Amino acid sequence: MAQHPLRVIPLGGLGEIGKNMMALEYRREIIVIDAGVLFPEQDMLGVDLIIPNISYLIQNRDRVRAIFITHGHEDHTGALPYVLRDLKVPVYAPRLALGLISVKLKEHRNLRSAELVEAQPGKEIKAGPFRVDYFRVAHSIPDAMGLAIRTPLGLVIHTGDFKIDHTPVDGHPVSLAELARLCKDGVFLLLSDSTYAELPGYTPSERVVGEVLDRAIGEAQGRVMIATFASLISRVQMIIDAAFKHGRKVGTVGRSMVNNVKMAREMGYLTDPGNVLVQMSELRKLPSDRVVVVTTGSQGEPTSALVRIANGEHREIQIVPGDTVILSSTPIPGNETVVSRTIDNLFRQGAEVLYDKVALVHVHGHASQEELKMMLNLTRPKFFIPVHGAHRHLIAHTMLAHSLGVPQENTFVLEDGDVLELSDAGGETVDQVPAGHVYIAGKHIWDMKSVVMRDRQTLSRDGIVVVMLTVDKAGRVVKRPAVVSSGFVDISESTDLLERTSEAAWNAAGNGNGDITAQVKESLGSFLYKETGRRPMILPMSVEV
């Protein structure tokens, strides 16, 4: 009988859509499930990506045995280039996910030595006290998998992202028989996808989208542009098939789209029997009614190809009347405003735009309530933890579990960083480890304690006032400070205010006693708020003469 508890430690993905990462720990040995990114919200100025805080894993790096990836979407794999800088452990992933991860790691040249191992259903992987089997699920990407993890306390099922799709594009539906076989001796813990736990009924099949895309491409009079996630390989296959049927050629735009399509063709996940995939240079020679362009930018990412096209800033592609643009996605929560702005800009340039509110150009890859009930009934877990979703999704999923007989005391709605200990006797949250956002901006990495994000928000809201202090060797200010501002007040109307600000700084500097810059900063903060009702960033700078 096991004497030690199983520790469940979510590091991302609970209370948010994205940044998925879960650690399981038994007798101080750890495995990690997924390592995803979160896309920044509008107020996260200059941030490219958000990844989980893995300081707990780094502190215990000698005890981390492996990382297991469920599928190839960015919110489950995108943090790996950063995680693998600190954790030298094998990464197990399904074949397509492995290809997508390899494309991503090639951009980070110091990670060429990462140990990537292909995982297959039915081939058990041993990692410390854990024995891990993969099983197939249906999602919006081929090769999506769930995990059956045998622990000394019993079987843990992690569904990954899933839905019950009986006609998936890749021909691999959820292996219900295999899952039932794995669960025949009972399930200690179920960790299940909660993204659409609020929605009643069933999620439509991915094939429905293929029919809509086929019709839209067939009916379009001019050029067709379709924006989707670069990792939605099955969606790209639908586009290739429809283009071939209607006598069109297909080109790809956006680095990640170009690289992923190339990789998927090489690995056999994309087929092109009609040779419709061509280079953009060849596509530009064709009449518009024979052209389909597949691009990134369905989430309104500022630097993406579609957004630059919508803003008239793309070097090679400009919207012309008669173009049809299809956004084959739904906005991730928090992206609604930027996606709406992109759609408006496309309309302004004369395009006909099809998006989720007006056409069935996307179905989500997550289970609705009836499918979640099916998973709960099939696994019949002793303990249940909803994962992958905003807090309301986790609550809704928990209520479903209660309605099917899972005792309330055996269900746990966790937050990122919680440490839940489970044993045969029950479960208890016993600790909290560092969690939350880590920001990626270019080559810089900042955690939530960094002043950079706070300073950027202050600058965007109230601007900056720079005070130049000329001091002698004794530290005394020898002339009235020069004051300049940016983003604070209109220069043409601010001469008097800046002169009075200079005088206030001169008075605050005094005779050089104490920290002059701190005195000036504090005094001007109060002065400018009294004068304007705003709190600009104040940056005193000393120059010795």
C-alpha positions as CSV (number, residue, x, y, z in Angstrom):
1,M,0.0,0.0,0.0
2,A,1.3,3.4,-0.9
3,Q,2.5,5.4,2.0
4,H,3.1,8.7,0.2
5,P,0.6,11.2,-1.3
6,L,0.5,12.1,-5.0
7,R,1.2,15.8,-5.3
8,V,-0.7,17.7,-8.1
9,I,0.9,21.1,-8.9
10,P,-0.7,23.2,-11.7
11,L,1.8,25.8,-13.0
12,G,-0.4,27.1,-15.8
13,G,-3.8,26.7,-17.5
14,L,-6.1,26.8,-14.5
15,G,-8.1,30.0,-14.4
16,E,-6.9,31.0,-17.9
17,I,-7.1,29.8,-21.5
18,G,-3.5,28.9,-22.4
19,K,-0.1,28.5,-20.7
20,N,-0.9,24.9,-19.9
21,M,1.5,23.1,-17.6
22,M,0.9,20.5,-14.9
23,A,3.4,18.8,-12.5
24,L,2.7,15.4,-10.8
25,E,5.0,14.5,-8.0
26,Y,5.4,11.3,-6.0
27,R,8.2,10.7,-3.4
28,R,10.0,13.8,-4.6
29,E,10.1,12.6,-8.3
30,I,8.3,14.8,-10.8
31,I,6.9,14.6,-14.3
32,V,5.5,17.5,-16.2
33,I,2.5,17.6,-18.6
34,D,2.6,20.2,-21.4
35,A,4.5,23.5,-21.5
36,G,2.4,26.1,-23.3
37,V,2.2,29.8,-23.9
38,L,-0.5,32.4,-23.4
39,F,-0.9,35.2,-25.9
40,P,-0.7,38.7,-24.4
41,E,-3.7,40.9,-23.7
42,Q,-3.9,44.5,-25.0
43,D,-2.5,46.1,-21.9
44,M,0.7,43.9,-22.0
45,L,2.6,46.4,-24.0
46,G,5.4,45.0,-26.1
47,V,5.0,41.5,-24.8
48,D,5.3,38.7,-27.4
49,L,4.4,35.7,-25.3
50,I,3.6,34.7,-21.7
51,I,5.0,31.4,-20.3
52,P,4.6,29.7,-17.0
53,N,6.8,30.4,-14.0
54,I,8.9,27.3,-13.6
55,S,11.0,28.4,-10.6
56,Y,9.7,25.4,-8.6
57,L,10.9,23.0,-11.3
58,I,14.2,24.8,-11.6
59,Q,14.7,24.5,-7.8
60,N,14.0,20.8,-8.1
61,R,15.5,20.2,-11.5
62,D,17.4,17.1,-10.4
63,R,14.0,15.5,-9.5
64,V,12.2,16.2,-12.8
65,R,12.2,13.0,-14.9
66,A,10.4,14.0,-18.1
67,I,8.0,16.3,-19.9
68,F,5.0,14.8,-21.7
69,I,3.3,16.8,-24.5
70,T,-0.3,15.9,-25.3
71,H,-0.5,17.7,-28.7
72,G,1.1,20.3,-30.9
73,H,-0.8,23.5,-30.2
74,E,1.2,26.5,-29.0
75,D,-0.7,26.7,-25.7
76,H,0.7,23.2,-24.9
77,T,4.2,23.4,-26.5
78,G,5.2,27.0,-27.0
79,A,7.1,27.4,-23.8
80,L,9.5,24.5,-24.5
81,P,12.3,26.7,-26.0
82,Y,12.5,28.6,-22.7
83,V,11.8,25.7,-20.4
84,L,14.5,23.5,-21.9
85,R,17.1,26.1,-21.2
86,D,16.8,25.2,-17.6
87,L,15.5,21.6,-17.6
88,K,17.6,19.0,-19.4
89,V,15.0,16.2,-19.5
90,P,13.5,14.1,-22.3
91,V,10.4,15.5,-24.0
92,Y,7.9,12.8,-25.1
93,A,5.3,13.9,-27.7
94,P,3.1,12.5,-30.5
95,R,4.7,12.5,-33.9
96,L,3.1,15.6,-35.4
97,A,3.7,17.5,-32.1
98,L,7.3,16.5,-32.2
99,G,7.6,17.9,-35.7
100,L,6.0,21.2,-34.7
101,I,8.3,21.4,-31.6
102,S,11.4,20.7,-33.8
103,V,10.4,23.6,-36.1
104,K,10.1,25.9,-33.0
105,L,13.4,24.7,-31.5
106,K,15.3,25.4,-34.7
107,E,14.7,29.1,-34.1
108,H,16.6,28.7,-30.7
109,R,19.9,27.4,-31.9
110,N,21.2,26.6,-28.5
111,L,18.5,23.9,-28.1
112,R,19.6,21.6,-30.9
113,S,20.6,19.0,-28.3
114,A,17.1,18.8,-26.8
115,E,16.1,15.1,-26.3
116,L,12.9,14.7,-28.2
117,V,11.2,11.2,-28.2
118,E,8.3,10.1,-30.2
119,A,5.4,8.7,-28.1
120,Q,2.9,6.2,-29.5
121,P,-0.2,4.7,-28.1
122,G,0.4,1.3,-26.4
123,K,4.1,1.9,-25.8
124,E,4.5,2.5,-22.1
125,I,7.1,5.0,-20.9
126,K,8.7,4.7,-17.5
127,A,9.7,7.9,-15.7
128,G,10.6,7.4,-12.1
129,P,7.6,5.9,-10.2
130,F,5.3,6.9,-13.1
131,R,4.4,4.6,-16.1
132,V,2.8,6.6,-18.9
133,D,0.6,5.4,-21.8
134,Y,-0.7,7.6,-24.5
135,F,-4.2,7.1,-26.0
136,R,-5.8,8.9,-29.0
137,V,-8.3,11.6,-28.6
138,A,-10.0,13.9,-31.2
139,H,-9.1,17.6,-31.3
140,S,-8.6,20.2,-33.9
141,I,-5.1,18.9,-34.8
142,P,-3.9,15.4,-35.8
143,D,-2.2,13.2,-33.3
144,A,-3.9,14.7,-30.2
145,M,-3.4,12.4,-27.2
146,G,-4.5,11.9,-23.6
147,L,-2.3,10.3,-20.9
148,A,-2.9,7.3,-18.8
149,I,-0.4,7.6,-15.9
150,R,0.1,4.7,-13.5
151,T,1.2,5.7,-10.1
152,P,1.6,3.8,-6.8
153,L,-1.7,5.2,-5.7
154,G,-3.6,4.3,-8.9
155,L,-4.3,5.4,-12.4
156,V,-4.3,9.1,-13.4
157,I,-6.1,10.0,-16.6
158,H,-5.2,13.4,-18.2
159,T,-7.5,13.9,-21.2
160,G,-5.5,16.6,-22.9
161,D,-7.7,18.8,-25.2
162,F,-10.4,16.6,-26.6
163,K,-13.9,16.2,-28.0
164,I,-15.8,13.2,-29.1
165,D,-15.6,13.5,-32.9
166,H,-16.7,10.4,-34.7
167,T,-15.7,11.7,-38.1
168,P,-12.4,13.5,-37.5
169,V,-10.4,14.8,-40.4
170,D,-7.3,12.6,-39.6
171,G,-9.4,9.5,-39.3
172,H,-8.5,8.8,-35.7
173,P,-11.5,9.3,-33.4
174,V,-11.3,9.1,-29.6
175,S,-10.2,5.5,-28.8
176,L,-13.1,4.9,-26.3
177,A,-12.4,1.1,-26.3
178,E,-8.8,1.6,-25.5
179,L,-9.6,4.1,-22.8
180,A,-12.1,1.7,-21.3
181,R,-9.5,-1.0,-21.2
182,L,-7.0,1.3,-19.5
183,C,-9.6,2.3,-16.9
184,K,-11.0,-1.3,-16.2
185,D,-9.3,-1.5,-12.8
186,G,-10.5,2.0,-11.7
187,V,-9.3,5.6,-12.0
188,F,-7.7,7.3,-9.0
189,L,-7.8,10.8,-10.5
190,L,-9.2,12.4,-13.7
191,L,-7.8,15.6,-15.0
192,S,-10.2,16.7,-17.8
193,D,-10.4,19.6,-20.4
194,S,-12.9,22.2,-19.2
195,T,-12.7,24.9,-22.0
196,Y,-16.3,24.5,-23.1
197,A,-17.9,23.1,-19.9
198,E,-20.5,25.8,-20.1
199,L,-21.9,24.7,-23.5
200,P,-24.7,22.1,-23.5
201,G,-24.9,19.3,-26.1
202,Y,-22.1,18.1,-28.4
203,T,-19.3,19.9,-30.3
204,P,-19.8,19.7,-34.1
205,S,-17.3,17.6,-36.1
206,E,-14.3,19.3,-37.8
207,R,-15.7,18.0,-41.1
208,V,-18.5,20.6,-41.0
209,V,-15.8,23.3,-41.4
210,G,-14.4,21.6,-44.4
211,E,-17.8,21.7,-46.1
212,V,-18.1,25.5,-45.4
213,L,-14.6,26.2,-46.6
214,D,-15.2,24.2,-49.8
215,R,-18.4,26.2,-50.5
216,A,-16.8,29.6,-49.8
217,I,-13.8,28.9,-52.0
218,G,-16.1,27.5,-54.8
219,E,-18.3,30.6,-54.7
220,A,-15.6,33.3,-54.4
221,Q,-15.3,35.5,-57.5
222,G,-11.7,36.6,-56.7
223,R,-8.8,35.8,-54.5
224,V,-9.4,33.9,-51.2
225,M,-7.3,34.5,-48.1
226,I,-7.8,32.2,-45.1
227,A,-6.3,33.0,-41.7
228,T,-5.9,30.2,-39.2
229,F,-3.5,28.9,-36.6
230,A,-0.3,27.7,-38.1
231,S,-0.6,24.4,-36.1
232,L,-4.1,23.6,-37.5
233,I,-2.7,21.2,-40.1
234,S,-6.0,19.4,-40.7
235,R,-7.6,22.8,-41.5
236,V,-4.8,23.4,-44.1
237,Q,-5.5,20.0,-45.6
238,M,-9.2,21.0,-46.0
239,I,-8.1,24.2,-47.8
240,I,-5.7,22.2,-50.2
241,D,-8.5,19.7,-51.0
242,A,-11.1,22.5,-51.7
243,A,-8.6,24.5,-53.8
244,F,-7.8,21.4,-55.9
245,K,-11.5,20.7,-56.4
246,H,-12.1,24.3,-57.6
247,G,-9.0,24.7,-59.8
248,R,-7.0,27.0,-57.5
249,K,-3.5,27.1,-56.3
250,V,-2.5,27.7,-52.6
251,G,0.4,29.8,-51.2
252,T,1.3,30.3,-47.5
253,V,2.3,33.5,-45.8
254,G,3.8,34.0,-42.3
255,R,7.0,32.3,-41.1
256,S,5.3,29.8,-38.8
257,M,2.7,28.9,-41.4
258,V,5.4,28.4,-44.1
259,N,7.6,26.3,-41.7
260,N,4.8,24.2,-40.3
261,V,3.3,23.4,-43.8
262,K,6.8,22.4,-45.0
263,M,7.3,20.1,-42.0
264,A,3.8,18.6,-42.3
265,R,4.4,17.7,-45.9
266,E,7.7,16.1,-45.2
267,M,6.2,14.0,-42.4
268,G,3.2,13.0,-44.4
269,Y,0.5,14.9,-42.5
270,L,-0.3,17.0,-45.5
271,T,-1.0,15.5,-48.9
272,D,-1.0,17.4,-52.1
273,P,-1.8,15.0,-55.0
274,G,-2.9,17.9,-57.2
275,N,0.3,19.9,-56.7
276,V,-1.8,22.9,-55.7
277,L,0.8,24.2,-53.1
278,V,3.1,26.7,-54.8
279,Q,5.5,29.4,-53.9
280,M,4.1,32.9,-53.5
281,S,6.2,34.1,-56.4
282,E,4.3,31.7,-58.7
283,L,1.0,32.5,-57.1
284,R,1.3,36.2,-58.0
285,K,1.4,35.3,-61.7
286,L,-2.0,33.7,-61.6
287,P,-5.4,35.4,-62.1
288,S,-7.1,36.2,-58.8
289,D,-9.9,33.7,-59.3
290,R,-7.3,30.9,-59.1
291,V,-5.6,32.0,-55.9
292,V,-5.9,30.9,-52.3
293,V,-3.6,32.4,-49.6
294,V,-3.3,30.7,-46.2
295,T,-1.9,33.0,-43.6
296,T,-1.3,33.5,-39.9
297,G,-3.0,36.3,-37.9
298,S,-6.4,34.9,-37.0
299,Q,-6.1,36.2,-33.5
300,G,-5.2,39.8,-34.5
301,E,-1.5,39.4,-33.5
302,P,0.1,42.8,-34.2
303,T,3.0,41.6,-36.3
304,S,1.1,38.8,-38.1
305,A,0.7,38.7,-41.8
306,L,-3.1,39.2,-41.8
307,V,-2.9,42.2,-39.5
308,R,-0.3,43.8,-41.7
309,I,-2.4,43.1,-44.8
310,A,-5.5,44.5,-43.0
311,N,-3.5,47.7,-42.2
312,G,-2.2,48.0,-45.7
313,E,1.4,47.5,-44.4
314,H,2.3,44.1,-46.0
315,R,5.1,44.3,-48.6
316,E,3.7,41.8,-51.0
317,I,-0.1,41.5,-50.5
318,Q,-2.7,44.3,-50.7
319,I,-6.5,43.9,-50.4
320,V,-8.4,44.6,-53.6
321,P,-12.2,44.7,-54.1
322,G,-13.4,41.2,-54.8
323,D,-11.1,39.5,-52.3
324,T,-12.7,37.1,-49.8
325,V,-11.0,36.9,-46.4
326,I,-11.9,34.0,-44.1
327,L,-11.0,34.0,-40.4
328,S,-11.1,30.3,-39.7
329,S,-11.0,30.6,-35.9
330,T,-12.7,32.1,-32.9
331,P,-11.1,34.8,-30.8
332,I,-9.2,33.6,-27.7
333,P,-10.7,35.3,-24.7
334,G,-9.0,38.7,-24.4
335,N,-8.4,39.0,-28.2
336,E,-11.9,40.0,-29.2
337,T,-11.2,43.7,-29.6
338,V,-8.1,43.3,-31.8
339,V,-9.8,40.6,-33.9
340,S,-12.8,43.0,-34.4
341,R,-10.4,45.8,-35.4
342,T,-8.7,43.5,-38.0
343,I,-12.1,42.5,-39.5
344,D,-13.2,46.2,-39.7
345,N,-9.9,47.2,-41.5
346,L,-10.4,44.4,-44.0
347,F,-13.9,45.6,-44.7
348,R,-12.7,49.2,-45.1
349,Q,-10.3,48.0,-47.9
350,G,-13.1,46.4,-49.8
351,A,-12.8,42.7,-48.8
352,E,-15.7,40.4,-48.1
353,V,-15.0,38.9,-44.7
354,L,-16.3,35.6,-43.3
355,Y,-15.8,35.0,-39.6
356,D,-17.3,33.0,-36.8
357,K,-20.3,35.3,-36.2
358,V,-21.5,35.1,-39.8
359,A,-20.4,31.7,-41.1
360,L,-19.5,28.3,-39.6
361,V,-15.8,28.7,-40.6
362,H,-14.5,27.3,-37.4
363,V,-15.6,24.7,-34.8
364,H,-13.7,24.4,-31.5
365,G,-11.8,21.3,-30.6
366,H,-13.1,21.0,-27.1
367,A,-15.8,18.8,-25.5
368,S,-19.2,20.3,-24.7
369,Q,-21.2,19.1,-21.7
370,E,-22.5,15.8,-23.1
371,E,-19.0,14.7,-24.1
372,L,-17.6,15.7,-20.7
373,K,-20.3,13.6,-19.1
374,M,-19.3,10.7,-21.3
375,M,-15.7,11.0,-20.2
376,L,-16.7,11.1,-16.5
377,N,-19.0,8.1,-16.9
378,L,-16.3,6.1,-18.8
379,T,-13.5,6.8,-16.3
380,R,-15.6,6.9,-13.0
381,P,-12.8,8.6,-11.1
382,K,-12.4,8.6,-7.4
383,F,-11.0,12.1,-7.5
384,F,-11.6,14.8,-10.1
385,I,-9.8,18.0,-11.0
386,P,-11.0,20.2,-13.9
387,V,-8.2,21.6,-16.0
388,H,-7.7,23.9,-19.0
389,G,-10.1,26.8,-18.6
390,A,-11.1,30.0,-16.9
391,H,-12.4,29.7,-13.4
392,R,-16.0,29.7,-14.5
393,H,-15.3,26.8,-16.8
394,L,-13.7,24.8,-13.9
395,I,-16.7,25.5,-11.7
396,A,-19.1,24.4,-14.5
397,H,-17.2,21.2,-15.0
398,T,-17.1,20.4,-11.3
399,M,-20.9,20.8,-11.2
400,L,-21.2,18.3,-14.0
401,A,-19.1,15.8,-12.0
402,H,-21.2,16.3,-9.0
403,S,-24.4,15.6,-11.1
404,L,-22.8,12.3,-12.1
405,G,-22.1,11.1,-8.6
406,V,-18.5,12.3,-7.9
407,P,-18.6,13.3,-4.3
408,Q,-18.1,17.0,-3.6
409,E,-15.3,16.4,-1.2
410,N,-13.4,14.5,-4.0
411,T,-13.5,17.3,-6.5
412,F,-10.9,20.1,-6.4
413,V,-10.9,23.5,-8.2
414,L,-7.3,24.6,-8.1
415,E,-5.4,27.7,-9.0
416,D,-2.0,27.9,-10.6
417,G,0.6,27.3,-7.9
418,D,-1.6,25.2,-5.6
419,V,-0.1,22.0,-4.2
420,L,-2.7,19.4,-3.7
421,E,-1.8,16.2,-1.9
422,L,-4.0,13.2,-2.7
423,S,-4.1,9.9,-0.9
424,D,-6.6,7.1,-0.5
425,A,-8.0,9.0,2.5
426,G,-8.7,12.2,0.6
427,G,-7.1,15.4,-0.6
428,E,-5.9,18.6,0.8
429,T,-4.2,21.8,-0.6
430,V,-1.0,22.0,1.6
431,D,1.2,24.6,0.0
432,Q,1.6,27.2,-2.8
433,V,4.6,27.4,-5.2
434,P,5.5,30.3,-7.4
435,A,3.2,30.6,-10.4
436,G,1.9,33.3,-12.6
437,H,3.1,35.1,-15.7
438,V,6.6,35.3,-17.1
439,Y,6.8,37.7,-20.0
440,I,8.7,37.2,-23.2
441,A,9.6,40.4,-25.2
442,G,12.1,39.8,-27.9
443,K,15.1,38.4,-26.2
444,H,14.1,39.7,-22.8
445,I,12.4,37.6,-20.1
446,W,10.6,39.3,-17.1
447,D,8.5,37.9,-14.3
448,M,5.5,39.5,-12.7
449,K,7.8,41.3,-10.1
450,S,9.6,43.2,-12.9
451,V,9.1,47.0,-12.9
452,V,9.3,47.0,-16.7
453,M,5.6,46.2,-17.3
454,R,4.5,48.6,-14.6
455,D,6.6,51.4,-16.2
456,R,5.3,50.6,-19.6
457,Q,1.7,50.9,-18.4
458,T,2.5,54.2,-16.7
459,L,4.2,55.6,-19.8
460,S,1.2,54.6,-22.0
461,R,-1.3,56.2,-19.6
462,D,0.5,59.4,-18.4
463,G,3.7,59.8,-20.3
464,I,7.1,60.8,-19.0
465,V,8.7,64.0,-17.6
466,V,12.6,64.1,-17.8
467,V,14.3,66.6,-15.4
468,M,18.0,67.4,-16.2
469,L,19.9,68.4,-13.0
470,T,23.3,70.1,-13.5
471,V,25.4,69.5,-10.3
472,D,28.9,70.4,-9.2
473,K,31.4,68.0,-7.6
474,A,29.8,68.6,-4.2
475,G,26.5,67.5,-5.5
476,R,24.8,70.9,-5.5
477,V,22.5,71.9,-8.3
478,V,24.1,74.9,-10.0
479,K,21.5,76.0,-12.5
480,R,17.7,75.7,-13.0
481,P,16.8,72.3,-14.2
482,A,15.7,71.7,-17.8
483,V,12.4,69.9,-18.1
484,V,11.1,68.0,-21.1
485,S,8.1,65.8,-21.5
486,S,6.7,63.2,-23.9
487,G,3.2,61.8,-23.9
488,F,2.2,64.0,-20.9
489,V,1.0,67.4,-22.1
490,D,0.7,69.2,-25.4
491,I,4.0,71.0,-25.9
492,S,2.4,74.0,-27.6
493,E,0.2,74.5,-24.5
494,S,2.7,73.5,-21.7
495,T,5.4,76.2,-21.7
496,D,4.1,77.7,-18.5
497,L,3.6,74.4,-16.8
498,L,7.1,73.2,-17.7
499,E,8.6,76.4,-16.4
500,R,6.8,76.0,-13.1
501,T,7.9,72.4,-13.0
502,S,11.5,73.5,-13.4
503,E,11.1,75.9,-10.6
504,A,9.6,73.2,-8.4
505,A,12.5,70.9,-9.2
506,W,15.0,73.7,-8.4
507,N,13.3,74.3,-5.0
508,A,13.2,70.5,-4.3
509,A,16.9,70.1,-5.0
510,G,17.8,72.6,-2.3
511,N,21.5,72.7,-1.5
512,G,22.3,69.1,-2.3
513,N,21.5,67.5,1.0
514,G,20.4,63.9,0.8
515,D,19.4,62.1,-2.4
516,I,18.6,64.9,-4.8
517,T,17.0,62.8,-7.5
518,A,14.7,61.1,-5.0
519,Q,13.7,64.5,-3.5
520,V,13.0,65.9,-7.0
521,K,11.0,62.8,-8.0
522,E,8.8,62.9,-4.9
523,S,8.2,66.6,-4.9
524,L,7.4,66.8,-8.7
525,G,5.0,63.8,-8.3
526,S,2.9,65.7,-5.9
527,F,3.2,69.0,-7.8
528,L,2.2,67.6,-11.2
529,Y,-0.7,65.6,-9.8
530,K,-2.0,68.8,-8.1
531,E,-1.6,70.7,-11.4
532,T,-2.9,68.1,-13.9
533,G,-4.5,65.2,-12.0
534,R,-2.1,62.8,-13.7
535,R,1.0,60.8,-12.5
536,P,3.6,60.8,-15.3
537,M,6.8,58.8,-14.9
538,I,9.3,61.3,-13.5
539,L,12.9,60.7,-14.5
540,P,15.5,63.0,-12.9
541,M,19.0,62.8,-14.5
542,S,22.1,64.3,-12.9
543,V,25.0,65.7,-15.1
544,E,28.1,66.8,-13.2
545,V,30.0,69.8,-14.4
